[in-house]
Amino acid sequence: MGQMLAARLHIPSRTLRVEEVERPRPGPGQVLVKVQAAGVCLSDVHLIDGTLSPLLLKGDTVTLGHEVSGTIAETGEGVTAWSAGQRVVLHAGEVRDGVTYTRGVDYDGGWAEYALSSETALTALPDVIPFDQGAIIPDAVSTPWAAITTTGAVRPAEAVGVWGVGGLGVHAVQLLRAVGACPVIAVDPSEIARERALAAGADLALDSADPALRETVAGATGHQGLDVAFDFAGVPAVREQALGVLAPKGRLVLVGLTDQPLAVADGTRFSYLQQRILGHYGSDMPVALPQLLRLVQSGRLDFAGSISEVLPLARAAEAVEMLNTKAGNPIRLVLRP
C-alpha cells in the first residue's frame, strides 16, 4: 500500500513526531479517506502535555486529530453506501460494542495523509462547504451545538452567558444567536476574545475581573439573571461566578474539562432557587453533523472566519505550540497534508 506521513504521539514520553508510516488498508465495513483538512484542538494540546490520556488506546502511540474532512480513497469489503471520490466529514469518534472511542485519542486520527473510518462514522460534505470549514464542525462546532440544543435546552429569548470565548465558546455565541437566545452575554478576561465575541453576535462582552459584572448582568436581564450559563473554560472560579448570576431554575452547563473539584458555595440558596448543574461532553454526531452542515449549506451559518491559519502537516508541532501559547489568538488552526 505504500507509505504516508502522520503526526504520531508517543504517550509514555508525550513526544510528537511527524513520520513515515504504512498507509492503512480498509477492512470490512471500513473506508479509507484521503485527508484534506484536520483541525488542531486544545484537547490535542492536553494530550501532548499529559493533562489528558487515552483510556482505550491499544498500544502506546496514536495519530492525533479528531476534526477531519477529506475524500474517500478506497472502500472495504461490504461497503455500499460510499464510493471513491465522495467528500466527507469524519465523526470525532465511533461506538464499538456499546463503548464510545474518540478518534485521534483511542484510535488513529486525521493528522495524516490518510485516515480509516467505520462506514457509519462519517457524513457527506456538501460541495459548497470548503474542506477546512467542514473539518472543524466535529467538536469545535458540534460540541457547543449539542450543549446548547440538547444539554442546555436553550429556548428562544432566554438570557444566556458564555464563559470562555475560545475555539468552542466563540462558536457557542454564534450558535446561540442563531437559536434566538437573548441577550447573549460573553465573559472572558481577554480583550481580543471579547471583541471576537461581539463580532460573532454577543449582545454584551464582559471582563470576568470586572467588579460590576453581577450588576451588569442583572441590568441586562431585567434583574432576573441568566436562564442558562455555559462554562467553556473549565475553571472553578468561572463556575462560581456563573452560579452567582444564575436565575431561579437556571442551568449551568459544564463544557470545559477540568480535574478540579466542583463546589457550590451556598447549597441552601442553590436548592431554594432550584438551579441545576449539567455536565456535557461531545455530541451525537449522526444528529448534530447533518444539522450543522445543512445550516452552513443554506447560508444560515458561516465559519470561514474561524479558520485562523492553514499549515502543512509537517508543521504540526508548530501548530500545537501556536495554540498552546495563543500566538495570534487563533480560533482554529487547520493542518493540510
C-alpha positions in Angstrom: 0.0 0.0 0.0 3.0 2.3 0.4 3.9 4.9 3.0 2.3 8.1 4.2 3.1 11.0 6.6 1.4 11.0 10.0 1.8 13.1 13.2 2.2 10.4 15.9 2.1 10.9 19.7 4.1 8.5 21.8 2.1 8.5 25.0 4.7 7.4 27.6 7.1 10.2 26.6 4.5 12.6 25.2 6.6 13.0 22.1 5.0 14.2 18.9 6.7 13.2 15.6 5.8 13.6 12.0 7.0 10.4 10.4 6.5 7.9 7.6 4.2 5.1 8.5 2.4 2.4 6.5 -0.7 3.6 4.7 -3.7 1.7 6.2 -6.0 -0.6 4.2 -9.8 -0.5 4.8 -11.2 -3.7 6.3 -14.8 -5.0 6.1 -17.2 -2.1 6.8 -14.4 0.5 6.7 -13.4 3.3 4.3 -10.1 4.9 3.7 -10.2 8.7 3.5 -7.6 10.9 1.8 -7.4 13.8 4.4 -7.8 17.3 3.0 -8.0 19.2 6.3 -7.6 18.4 10.0 -8.3 20.8 12.9 -6.0 21.4 15.8 -7.9 21.4 19.1 -6.9 22.3 22.7 -7.6 18.7 23.7 -4.7 17.7 21.3 -2.5 20.1 23.3 -3.7 18.5 26.5 -2.9 15.0 25.1 0.6 16.2 24.3 1.2 17.9 27.7 -0.2 15.0 29.6 -3.3 16.7 31.0 -5.4 14.1 29.1 -4.6 10.4 28.5 -6.3 7.9 26.2 -8.4 5.3 28.1 -9.0 2.8 25.3 -5.9 3.0 23.1 -4.3 -0.3 22.1 -0.5 0.3 22.1 1.4 3.4 23.2 1.3 5.6 20.1 -1.6 7.3 18.3 -2.0 9.5 15.3 -3.7 12.7 16.6 -6.6 14.6 15.0 -10.4 14.3 15.6 -11.6 17.1 13.3 -11.2 15.7 9.8 -12.5 16.1 6.3 -11.5 14.6 3.0 -12.4 12.4 0.1 -13.0 8.7 0.0 -10.0 6.9 -1.5 -11.0 3.3 -1.1 -13.8 1.2 0.4 -13.5 -2.1 2.3 -15.5 -5.3 1.8 -19.2 -4.9 2.1 -19.3 -1.1 2.0 -22.1 0.0 -0.4 -23.1 3.4 0.9 -19.9 5.2 -0.1 -17.7 5.3 -3.2 -14.3 6.7 -4.1 -14.2 10.5 -4.6 -17.0 11.4 -2.3 -16.4 14.4 0.0 -16.9 13.5 3.7 -16.5 14.7 7.3 -15.3 12.1 9.7 -17.1 11.8 13.1 -14.9 12.6 16.1 -15.5 9.1 17.4 -17.4 5.9 16.9 -19.2 3.4 19.0 -17.7 -0.1 19.3 -19.7 -2.7 21.3 -21.5 0.0 23.1 -18.4 2.0 24.1 -17.5 5.3 22.5 -14.0 5.6 21.2 -12.6 9.0 20.3 -10.7 9.5 17.0 -7.2 10.7 17.5 -7.2 9.6 21.1 -8.3 6.0 21.4 -7.5 5.1 17.8 -5.6 6.8 14.9 -7.0 10.1 13.8 -6.6 12.5 10.9 -3.2 14.3 11.3 -2.1 12.1 8.4 -2.3 11.8 4.6 -5.0 9.1 5.0 -7.4 8.1 7.8 -9.5 5.0 8.4 -13.1 5.2 9.4 -16.0 2.9 10.0 -18.6 3.3 7.2 -21.1 4.6 9.8 -18.8 7.2 11.3 -18.7 9.8 8.5 -21.2 12.2 6.9 -21.3 13.6 3.4 -19.8 17.1 3.0 -21.7 19.3 0.5 -19.7 20.7 -2.4 -20.3 24.3 -1.3 -18.6 23.8 2.0 -14.8 24.1 1.9 -12.8 21.2 3.5 -11.3 23.4 6.2 -14.7 24.6 7.4 -16.1 21.1 7.2 -13.2 19.7 9.3 -13.8 21.9 12.3 -17.5 21.2 12.6 -17.0 17.9 14.6 -16.1 19.1 18.1 -15.4 22.9 17.6 -18.9 23.5 16.4 -20.9 20.3 17.2 -19.9 20.2 20.9 -21.3 23.7 21.6 -24.3 23.0 19.4 -25.2 19.9 21.4 -24.5 21.7 24.7 -26.9 24.4 23.6 -29.7 22.5 21.9 -29.6 19.2 23.9 -28.0 19.5 27.3 -28.8 23.2 28.0 -32.1 23.0 26.0 -31.9 26.7 25.3 -35.2 28.3 24.2 -35.7 31.5 22.2 -35.5 34.7 24.2 -33.7 33.0 27.1 -30.9 35.0 28.7 -27.6 33.1 28.2 -24.0 33.6 29.4 -20.9 32.1 27.8 -17.7 32.0 29.9 -14.6 31.4 27.8 -14.7 32.7 24.2 -12.1 30.4 22.7 -12.3 27.9 19.9 -15.6 26.4 21.2 -17.0 29.4 23.1 -16.9 31.8 20.1 -19.0 29.2 18.1 -21.4 29.0 21.1 -22.0 32.7 20.8 -22.7 32.4 17.1 -25.0 29.4 17.6 -26.9 31.0 20.5 -27.6 33.9 18.2 -28.9 31.5 15.6 -31.3 29.8 18.0 -32.7 33.1 19.3 -31.2 33.4 22.8 -31.4 37.0 24.1 -29.4 38.5 25.5 -26.2 36.6 24.7 -23.5 37.7 27.2 -19.9 36.7 26.7 -17.4 36.7 29.6 -13.7 36.5 29.1 -10.6 38.2 30.6 -9.1 38.7 27.1 -10.0 41.9 25.4 -9.3 40.3 22.0 -11.7 37.4 22.9 -14.4 39.9 24.0 -14.1 41.8 20.7 -14.3 38.5 18.8 -17.5 37.6 20.8 -19.1 40.9 19.8 -18.2 40.2 16.2 -19.8 36.8 16.5 -23.1 38.2 17.7 -22.8 38.7 21.5 -25.0 41.5 22.9 -22.5 42.2 25.7 -18.9 41.1 26.3 -17.7 41.5 29.9 -14.4 41.1 31.6 -14.6 38.3 34.2 -12.5 40.6 36.5 -15.0 43.4 36.3 -16.3 44.1 39.9 -19.5 45.3 38.3 -20.2 42.1 36.4 -23.0 41.0 38.6 -24.8 44.3 38.4 -24.3 44.5 34.6 -25.8 41.0 34.1 -28.7 42.0 36.3 -29.4 45.1 34.3 -29.2 43.3 31.0 -31.6 40.6 32.2 -34.3 42.7 33.8 -32.8 41.7 37.2 -33.8 38.1 36.6 -30.3 36.6 36.0 -29.2 34.2 33.4 -31.5 31.3 32.3 -28.5 29.3 31.2 -24.8 29.8 31.7 -22.1 27.8 29.8 -18.6 27.2 31.2 -16.3 26.6 28.2 -13.2 27.5 30.3 -13.2 24.6 32.7 -12.2 26.8 35.6 -13.6 26.5 39.1 -13.7 30.3 39.6 -15.8 30.6 36.4 -18.3 28.2 37.7 -18.6 30.0 41.0 -19.1 33.3 39.1 -21.7 31.9 36.8 -23.7 30.4 39.6 -23.8 33.8 41.2 -25.6 35.4 38.3 -27.9 32.4 37.5 -31.7 33.0 37.6 -34.1 30.9 39.7 -34.4 27.4 38.0 -31.4 28.4 35.9 -29.0 25.8 34.3 -25.2 25.8 34.5 -23.8 23.7 31.7 -20.2 22.5 32.2 -18.5 22.0 28.8 -14.8 22.9 29.6 -13.0 19.9 31.1 -11.1 20.1 34.4 -9.9 17.7 37.1 -10.6 20.3 39.8 -13.4 19.8 42.3 -16.8 21.2 41.6 -18.1 23.3 44.6 -21.4 25.1 45.3 -20.6 27.9 47.8 -24.2 28.2 49.1 -26.0 24.9 48.9 -29.2 26.2 50.5 -29.5 29.1 48.0 -28.9 26.7 45.2 -31.6 24.3 46.3 -34.0 27.1 47.2 -33.7 28.6 43.7 -34.0 25.0 42.2 -31.0 25.6 40.0 -29.2 22.8 38.1 -25.7 21.9 37.1 -25.4 19.8 33.9 -22.3 18.0 32.6 -21.7 18.0 28.9 -19.3 16.1 26.6 -19.1 16.0 22.8 -22.2 15.5 20.6 -24.4 12.9 18.9 -22.5 13.1 15.6 -25.2 11.4 13.4 -27.7 14.0 14.6 -25.5 17.2 15.0 -23.4 17.0 11.9 -26.2 16.8 9.3 -28.0 19.7 11.2 -25.0 21.9 11.1 -23.9 21.1 7.6 -27.5 21.9 6.4 -27.3 25.3 8.2 -24.0 26.1 6.7 -25.1 24.9 3.2 -28.1 27.1 3.4 -26.1 30.2 4.4 -27.6 30.4 8.0 -24.1 29.8 9.5 -20.6 30.7 8.2 -17.4 29.5 9.8 -15.0 31.0 7.3 -13.8 33.5 10.0 -13.0 30.6 12.3 -10.1 29.4 10.2 -7.2 31.4 11.6 -4.5 29.7 9.6 -3.8 26.6 7.5 -0.4 24.9 7.9 1.1 21.9 6.3 1.1 18.6 8.2 4.8 18.7 8.6 4.4 21.8 10.9 2.0 20.0 13.3 4.2 20.7 16.3 4.4 24.4 15.4 0.6 24.5 15.2 0.3 22.9 18.6 2.7 25.5 20.1 0.8 28.3 18.4 -2.5 27.1 20.0 -0.9 26.5 23.4 0.7 30.0 23.6 -2.3 31.6 21.8 0.1 33.1 19.3 -2.1 35.3 17.1 -5.1 34.4 19.2 -6.3 31.7 16.8 -9.9 30.3 16.8 -9.0 27.2 14.8 -5.7 26.1 13.2 -6.0 23.6 10.4 -3.4 21.1 9.1 -3.4 20.2 5.4 -1.4 17.1 4.3 
